[in-house]
Amino acid sequence: MVETAKSAEPRLYGVGWSRNMGSLQVAPHHSMDILVNILRSQCTSSGHTVRLLELEDWNLRRDYCFVYKLDPELHGPDLCLSGTSEMALAACMINKKFLASQLPLKLAAVSRCFRAETSSIAEQRGIFRVHQFTKVEMFGVTSRESSEELLEEFRQIQEHNFSSLGLHFQTLDMPLYELGAPAYRKYDVEAWMPGRALFGEISSCSNCTDYQSRRLNIKYSPSSSADLVHAHTVNGTACAVPRMLIALFETYQESDGTVTIPQILQPYMKGKTKIAKQDKIPKMKLLKSKHLKNKS
């Protein structure tokens, strides 16, 4: 995590990252974390450098309320759980200066994300909107002239990933009133979820132009003799696991309850082609109960 201090440089807590982690495998969090590994691999093949950031936060909008704030008496002031690795990747670029030949710089991160979101909408029941999930995030730093091109590249990566999984999806060019403060242009990708009989958002990508780079002082030199100017940043979600699970299970479930595993995922599941329906769902049993007495 990053402490949002008033000093020019952020202080990082519990952050570990390195470049060119081609052999990185995410520790299993549940049976379908293979989605993270396969989409991370596809991001890497597209030129992204993978960085692992276990805990991170960089608060660019202090009024943003969908984050878990930690108890200041226990953890210090201004600490939150990260809602996305985008802020951490951007914070790694703080005060960086690049040559035009070094751009675009493309990064990808695997992280646990925490969001204090709630919804009473029936279509968002189940795991559509959860408080903790795993996500693969793409982030890019590029020149002013190339940010639209990089945004299109991120969109094509997303569409390729979802096509390879056999999902039925649509890409929306979002109107201005749907854009947040940082975004100049944004695409949302929605996958068909048969069990809900609707398209649900599974991904997005945005061109933030120089909104983030001005705040983080990310600059580049267009030529060897030119003055430094602020770079542009682009971000996109390669995979948010819970919503991908909804789309996959509802798309590939058979009438007998079994789920056919998409061919591209089968090598990651040791050649398994089907997930059998469980006759009985195991119940949790309380083995030991410990009551804490109030000593005050």
C-alpha positions, 0 to 999 in steps of 0.5 A, a space after each residue: 500500500 502507499 501512504 498518501 502523505 503530503 510529501 513529494 514521494 509516496 512511502 510504499 508498504 508491503 509492495 513487491 515487484 520486479 520486471 520480466 517475470 515471465 515464469 510468474 504463477 499466481 498462487 491458487 486462490 480458488 479453482 479458477 485462478 487459472 484465468 489469471 495465469 492465462 490472461 497474464 500470459 496473453 498480456 505478456 505476449 502482447 509486450 506487457 511487463 508483468 509486475 506483482 503488487 500484493 498490496 497497494 493504494 495510490 489515492 488520486 481522488 480523496 473523495 472516492 468512497 468505494 474503498 476500505 479505509 484502515 483504522 488509523 489507530 492501528 495502521 497509521 493515517 491515510 491507509 486504504 486497501 487497494 481497489 485496483 492495481 492501476 494506482 500502484 502501477 501509476 505510482 511506480 512511474 512517479 517523477 519518471 522521465 522517458 525518451 520518446 524511444 522508450 515509449 510506449 511502456 506497457 505493464 501488467 499487474 496481478 492483484 487482490 482488489 478490495 471494494 466497499 461496493 453494495 447493490 440491491 439490484 437483482 441482476 447484480 446478485 451473487 458474485 457479480 459485485 463482491 468486496 474482494 477479487 483477483 484482477 489482471 490490470 494493464 497500464 501504459 505510458 505513452 506519448 501524446 500522439 500515440 495514446 489513442 493507438 495504445 487504447 485501441 491496442 488494449 481494446 484489441 487485447 481484451 477482445 482477443 482474450 474474450 474471443 479465445 474463451 468463446 464468450 459472446 460480448 459487445 464493446 461499447 464506446 462510452 458517452 461523455 456522461 459515463 466517463 470519470 474525471 480522469 478518462 478522455 475516452 473509455 470502452 466497456 466490454 460486456 459479456 452475455 450472461 445467459 442465466 441473467 439474460 443480459 449483458 454484464 460488464 466484464 472489462 473496460 479500458 480508458 485513455 486518461 491522456 495527461 490527467 494522471 501524469 500531471 499529478 504524478 509528474 510523468 514526463 518524456 522528451 519528444 526529441 533529444 533537443 525538446 523540452 520535457 512534456 507530460 506523457 499520456 496514460 492508458 489502462 485496461 482490465 484484462 481479467 476480473 475473475 468473479 464476473 468472468 466466472 459468471 460468463 464462463 459458467 453460464 455460457 458453458 453449462 450443459 442441461 445436466 449441470 456439468 460445465 464444459 471447459 473452454 479448449 484454451 483453458 484445458 491445458 491449465 486444468 491438466 487436460 480436464 474437459 468438464 466440471 461435474 455437477 456436485 450432487 451435494 454441497 458440503 456444509 460447514 461444520 463448527 469444530 470449536 468455538 472460542 468465546 473471548 471474555 471482556 477483560 475491561 
